[in-house]
Amino acid sequence: MNILAIETSCDETSLALIEAKGGLKAPKFNIKKHFIASQIEIHRAWGGVVPNLAKREHEKNLPLLFKKLEAKSYKLKANAIAVTVGPGLEPALWTGVNFAKEIKKKHFPKIYSERSRTTKIIGTNHLHGHMYSFLLPKSYKLKAISYPAVQLLVSGGHTILILMKSLTDYKKLGETRDDAAGEAFDKVARMLKLPYPGGPEIETLAKKGNPDAIDFPRPMIRDKNYDFSFSGLKTSVLYYLKANEAKSYKLKANVAASFQQAAIDVLITKTMRAAQEHNAKSIILSGGVAANSNLQKLMKLQAKSYKLNFLSANKKFQGDNAAMIAVAGYITHLRKKKYALKAKGSLSI
């Protein structure tokens, strides 16, 4: 099954053409083409993503990426179009949904499927894209997964702990009650006058600092539930900077390193406790914040110490991308699950 995937939930415009085959027990994916147009430079001037600017850029980039896809694909064929319908910025999401409808009508009017079905549009949950990103090629073979698994999905907009008994049998154990981890990284970066996006900037600066220099709080780390809170940690950084004017590079580096370590400690402690209490055999790390090398390294070490499998997508598939939307779309198709073809900014997992 050839799937053309479209991702426009935030500030990345992405298209992918992927061949998917196999059932839910052993799906396989071959990435034929994959393109991402980033809007970071545009939003950097504003210190964050501006929804209407994101919409404008998606409208400009989608036709360009599709033309690029056509040029590099001999007789472009697709059995399905998987498009992100949520969660995300609704103005941005609508551009993807409308584009999917447009290209289906203009470019895929004929019957391509061996089962005599016309190309279908699969509304796809963006969070499922992150959740299944570890299935992408050059990542992990499916046979390496041992269930149950505990997955930490951590991004700019979400911080969620998920218990997975299979690809389709899962439940949310907990989530953030306020700021997502990625959001906290961005806000602390602004306090330190670092450019957007803040996550990579904090990580880079933290390498020059001492993670034990400042004893920032670890909110909810001892709570028995699996929820998170990062607003208190963010506020603690703000008060520290007000009391200690960050004029020196060393002080800023120490703040970045200490903040990053506090956030990572909470994420890892909660994840490992969930794994122990649910007899997990695997740990899965996903989402844009999963690209943080310290989080990757420390989570992997903890998983190894408990003799658990550790799975995470390659770095290029951890942020928003259309390849993961193709994977999620295929699994949605196999499950015969349907999402309405309209933008829903608050769609849950």
N, C-alpha and C positions, 0 to 999 in steps of 0.2 A: 504494500500500500504506500503510495507516494503522498506525502503530506506537505503542503505549503503552509508555513506558519508565520503569523504576524504578531509582533509584540510592540505595544505603544502605551504601556501603563504609566510611564513616568517620563524620564528624559533620555531614553534610548529608543531609537527607531531601529527595529530589527526584522529581517526576513530570513527564512531558512527553507530549504527543500530537503526533506529527509525521507528515506525509505524505511518503513517500519514493517516488521513481520513477527510472527509468533503470537502465542496467547499470553494471558496474564501471568502464567507461571514462568515463562521465559521469553519476554519480548526482546527483540534485537533492533538496533537502530544504526543506520548508515547515513552520515551527514554528507549530502551531495553538494549543497551550497549553503553558505551562511554569511550574512552581512549585518554589520551593526554601524549605525550612524550616531555618534555621540553628540549630545548638546551641551556638554560640560562647559565649554568655553563661553557659550551664550549665557548660561545661568550663573556662571562664576561672578559676573559683574554685579549680580543682584544678591549674592550670598546664599542662594538657594534656588529651587525650582519654581518658576513662575508658570502656573497652569496654562494661561493663554499663549505665552511664548512657546511652551512645549507643544501645544496644539498646532500652532503655526508651523513649527519646524517639522512635525510629523507629516503634516499635509504636503510640505515641500519635499521631504525625504522619501516618502513611501513610493511615489511614481519612479523616482530615480533609482531606488534600490530594486524595484520590480523590473525595470528596464535592464539593470545590471544582471539580475537573475536570469532573465530571458536570454541575454546575450551569451551567457556562459552555460546555458542548458539547451542541448539539442532537443528540439520538439518537447518543450516544457509541458509536462503532464502532471496532473494532480488528481488523486481520487478524493481528496478532502482538503479543505482550508481550515486550519486551526487558528482561531483568533482570540486574544485575551479580551475578556469581557469585564474583568474585575479581579481583585480590588485594584484601586489606583486612582489617578486623577481623571474624573469623568470627561472633561473636555478632550484629554489625550486619548482615553479609551475609545471615545466615539469615532475618532479619526480612523482607528484600526478596524472597528466594526463596519463602518461605512465603506472603507476601502475593500474589505473582504467581499462585501455584497457587490461592489462595482466590478471587481476583477472576475468574480464568478460569472456575472452577466456578460462581460465583454470578452473574456479570454477562455472561459471554460464552458461554453454552451453545449459542447458535444459530449457524448458518452465515452468516458475513458475506462470505466471500471469493467473488469472481467465479468462482473455480475449484472451488467447492464444498468447501473445506477449512475445518475449524473453526479458531478462533483458536488459534495455536500459541505456545508459550513458547520464547523464544530465550535460552539462557544466554549472557551477554556478558562479555567480558574488559574490566575497567575500564581497563587500560592502552591497549587499542585505542580506547577512548572518547577519551582524551587524544590519542592518535596521529592520529585522524581529526577532531578538533575543528575544524581549520581549514576543513573542508568545510561548516560550518554557514552559514546565510544571513547576509548583512551582513558577511561575512568576505572570502573570495576566490573568484572564479569558477574552476572547475576548469581552464579553458583557460590560466590563468596559471601552472599548475604545469609545470615542465620537469624531467624526470628525467635522471639520477639526482638524488635529493635527500638531504641529510643532516638528520636531525631530532634536536634535543635535547629530550628529554622530562624535565622537571625539576620535581619535586613534593616534598611532605613525606616521602614514603616511597620515592621512586625518583629516580635520576639515570642516564639511559640515553642513549647515542648510537646512532642507528639509520640504516642506509643503506637507502634506498628506491629501487627501480627501477620500481615502480608501486605502486598501492594495496595490492596483495596479494603483491608480491615484495619482501620486505625481510629484513634480518638485523641482529642486534644487533652493534655494533662494540665496545662497551665499556659499563661501568656502574660505580657506586660500589662500592668494596671494604669500606666501613664505613658511615658516616653518609651519608644523602642530603643534598643541598644544603638543602632545606627544613627537614630535621631539625636541621642545623647552625645555621640561622637561629633556630629556636625555642630551641635550647640556649643560644646566645649571648644571646638576648633575656632568658632567665631569669637569666643571670649579671649582666645589667645591670638586673635587677629590673623588666623590662618585662612587660606583660600578654600573655597568650595571645590570638590566635596571634602568634608572634614576627616572622614575615616582614614584615608591613605596619608593625609597630612599629619594627623596625630601619630600614626604608626611610624612614620619617618622621623618625626621629631623625638618620639619616645626612645628611639635607638640611641640617642645621645644623652638620655637622662637616667636617673636612678629610680626604679619602680618602688623602692622602699623609702624614698626620701620624704614622702608625705603620707600620713595615715588617713586616707580618705575612707569613708564608710562603705560597707558592703551591704546595701539595703536588702532585707528579707532573706539573707543568706542562711539564717538558722530557722526560718519559718518552715513548718511541716508541709505546707502546700507547695505547688510547683509554679506559682506566679512570680513575676518579676516587678521591680520598680527601679527606675533610673533617675527620677526627678530629684530625689534627695541627694544622690551622688552629684548630679549636675549642679544643684544649689550649693553644695559644700565646696565645689570647685570655685563657684562664683564668689562666695564669701572669703575663701582663701586668697583669691586674686585681689579682692578689695582691701584686704588687710596687708597683703604683701605685693606691692606694685611690681608687676612682671616686666621689669626693664631689661634684665639680663637674659641672654639666650639660655644659660644654664638653668635658671629658675623655670623658664617656660618648658624646657626639656624635662625637668623633674616633674612638673605638673602633668605634662602629657603622659609620661611613663607611669606615674602613680595612679592617674585616672584610668588609663588603659588596663593596668593590672587589677585595679579594684573591679572594673566591669567584667574582665575575663574570669576573675575568681568566682564571681556570682554565677556566671553562665556555666562554668565547668562544674562547680559544686552542685548546683541544682540538677544538671544533666546526669552526673554520675550517681547522685542519690536516687533519681528516678530509675536509672538503669539497675541499681542494686535492688530496689524495692519491687521492681517488676520482672526480676530475673532475666534481664535483657542479655542477648548474646552479641548484639552489634550496636555501635554508636554511629549515627549519621549526622554530619554537619553540613548545613546548606544555607543559602542566602548570601547576599552581597557582603555582609560582615564576615562571612566564612573565609573571605580572601585575606583576612588579617593573619599574617604569618605566625604571630605569637599565639593567637587563639588556636590555629591549626596545630602548631607544635605541641602546646600544652595539653590540648584535648586528646591528641594522638598518644601522648605519653601516659595520660591517665587511663585511656582505654587499654593500652598495652599492659599497664600494671594490674588491671583487673581481668586480663586475658580476654578482652572483648575485641571483636572485629571493628576496625575504624574505616568508615567510608565517607568520601566527600568528592564532589565533582572537581575536574580540573579547574584551575583559577579562572580561565576564560569563560566557563559556564556558570560561575557562581553569581555574577551580577545578572541584571536583566538581559535576556537574549531570547531569540525566537526558536533556537534549537530545543530548549527545555519546554517551550510551549507546544512544539510538535510532539514531544514525548508525552506530555500531559494530555494533549488532544487525542492521541492514539489510545491511551488508557481510558479516557472518557468515552471514546467510541466503543471500545471493547466492553465496557461496563454498561453500555446503553444508557448512559446518564446524559441529561440534556440541560443546558443553560440557555436562557433566553438570549437572543442576539441583540442585546442592548447593554449599554455601559452601566455597571453597578459598582460605584466606588467603594462601598463597604462590604463587598462579598467576603464571606468567611470561609474557612477551610472546610 
